[in-house]
Structure formats: structure tokens, C-alpha cells
């Protein structure tokens, strides 16, 4: 059975906001952890539901450190 690793929200986050190549990520996960694909799908979906207190701009900018405690 083949499962879809990415919901539309996960695609928006991973590909569009984080600039992650979904094909490379999927290939790596399939080769490294083929029995855990459902976990990763659920994890990616969970990431889209996080609501950090500050907008992510760049990790090294001090004004966005309020997210450090959140995560």
C-alpha cells in the first residue's frame, strides 16, 4: 500500500515556505525508513498545525527568539 506523505498543508509548509525538495525528501524517507512513512505523514501534518508566537524570519535574529521557548 502506498500512502501520500504530504497533505496540501504540508506541501505549502515544506515546499513553499521551507523550500524543501519534496521528491528528495520522499526518496530519502522511503529508502531510510520505509515502515515509518505513516509516522512522517502525521508528523508533517502536525507541523502545519503549530502556531508559534512569532513569525519565522531568520533564526539568528534576536527579535524572533520568543519562538525558542515555544519549540
C-alpha positions, 0 to 999 in steps of 0.5 A: 500500500502506498500512502501520500506523505504530504497533505496540501498543508504540508506541501505549502509548509515544506515546499513553499515556505521551507523550500524543501525538495519534496521528491528528495525528501520522499526518496530519502524517507522511503529508502531510510525508513520505509515502515515509518512513512505513516509516522512522517505523514502525521508528523508533517501534518502536525507541523502545519498545525503549530502556531508559534508566537512569532513569525519565522524570519531568520533564526539568528535574529534576536527579535524572533527568539520568543519562538525558542521557548515555544519549540 
